[in-house]
Amino acid sequence: MTMLAVMYLIPAKLFSPDCAAPNSVRLLSFVGLLSTISLILLGTFPSYYTLATLAVVPAVFVFVSLLFRPSLYVRSAKLRTYLAVSVALAAISWVTQFVWLLTR
């Protein structure tokens, strides 16, 4: 799950949104969708991850809309920042979960 976040965050920072091709935005949206859904599955049971899940729930709907309308990604810098933070939050949550399971 952490690799999904890396697969999203590195390309999202490398290409400029001005020249983002629709297919690359769709691929990023799909990877981000998988990453945020994994965090929602992690936070389904009451735990500390539930707070992170509540912040990420709208990102799932945005990623789905970006699959069909990739031009929305180019228009808003705040939206790009929110999506990157959502994916990073998913990665941090999964790393925390793996460390907790290994040290328990």
C-alpha positions in Angstrom: 0.0 0.0 0.0 2.9 2.3 0.6 4.2 1.7 -2.9 0.8 2.9 -4.3 1.4 6.2 -2.5 4.9 6.5 -3.8 3.6 5.7 -7.3 1.2 8.6 -6.9 3.4 11.2 -5.2 6.6 11.0 -7.3 4.9 11.5 -10.7 2.5 14.1 -9.3 5.5 16.3 -8.4 7.5 15.6 -11.5 5.1 16.9 -14.3 3.7 20.3 -14.3 -0.1 20.6 -14.2 0.0 23.0 -17.2 1.1 20.3 -19.6 -0.6 17.3 -17.9 -1.9 14.8 -20.4 -5.4 13.5 -19.7 -4.2 9.9 -19.7 -1.5 10.6 -17.1 -4.0 12.3 -14.8 -6.4 9.4 -15.2 -3.6 7.0 -14.2 -2.6 9.1 -11.2 -6.3 9.3 -10.2 -6.6 5.5 -10.4 -3.5 5.0 -8.2 -4.7 7.7 -5.8 -8.2 6.0 -5.7 -6.6 2.7 -4.7 -4.5 4.3 -2.1 -7.3 6.2 -0.4 -9.7 3.2 -0.6 -7.0 1.2 1.2 -7.0 3.8 4.0 -10.8 3.6 4.2 -10.6 -0.1 4.6 -7.9 0.3 7.3 -10.1 2.7 9.2 -13.4 0.8 9.0 -13.0 -0.6 12.6 -12.9 2.0 15.4 -9.3 3.0 15.8 -7.0 6.0 15.4 -7.1 5.5 11.7 -10.8 6.4 11.7 -9.9 10.1 12.1 -7.6 9.9 9.1 -10.3 8.1 7.1 -12.8 10.9 7.8 -10.4 13.4 6.2 -9.9 11.2 3.2 -13.4 10.2 2.3 -14.0 13.2 0.0 -10.8 12.4 -1.9 -12.3 9.2 -3.1 -15.1 11.0 -4.9 -12.7 13.5 -6.3 -10.5 10.7 -7.7 -13.5 9.1 -9.3 -14.5 12.4 -10.9 -11.0 12.9 -12.1 -11.1 9.6 -14.0 -13.9 11.1 -16.1 -12.9 14.8 -16.1 -9.1 15.1 -15.9 -9.3 18.8 -16.7 -10.3 19.5 -13.1 -6.8 18.5 -11.9 -5.2 21.3 -13.9 -7.6 24.1 -12.6 -7.1 24.0 -8.9 -3.8 24.0 -7.0 -5.6 23.5 -3.7 -7.3 20.4 -5.0 -3.9 18.9 -6.1 -2.5 19.7 -2.7 -5.4 18.0 -0.9 -5.1 14.9 -3.0 -1.4 14.7 -2.4 -1.9 15.1 1.3 -4.6 12.4 1.3 -2.4 9.9 -0.4 0.5 10.8 1.9 -1.8 10.3 4.9 -2.7 6.8 3.6 1.0 5.9 3.2 1.8 7.1 6.7 -1.1 5.2 8.2 -0.1 2.0 6.5 3.5 2.4 7.6 2.4 3.0 11.1 0.2 -0.1 11.0 3.0 -2.3 9.6 5.4 -1.0 12.3 2.8 -1.6 15.0 2.2 -5.2 13.8 5.9 -6.0 13.6 6.8 -4.6 17.0 3.8 -6.0 18.9 
